[in-house]
């Protein structure tokens, strides 16, 4: 994968760090912990892939933290084949 496409604009790198506990995300926000080490490893790999001039370039990581929401449950309307008996 090259750093630039045909129009000479940087190509973003997307890295999925997987599931993380609340404490690990808090440490990431503080700039420490296992997730920060993984992010730093990715930055180092990108910098190594840039070649000789890669050490002089500034790499700005953008890390997004998100929570996947579960699907909403719908209330059943009607009783189907068997209505309740009172």
VENDAHU-V726707 format. One line per field, one symbol per residue. burial: # if it has 16 or more other ideal C-beta (glycine too) atoms within 10 Angstrom, else .. Layout:
BEGIN
burial: ???
END
This chain:
BEGIN
burial: ................#..#....#.##....#.##..#..#...#........................................
END
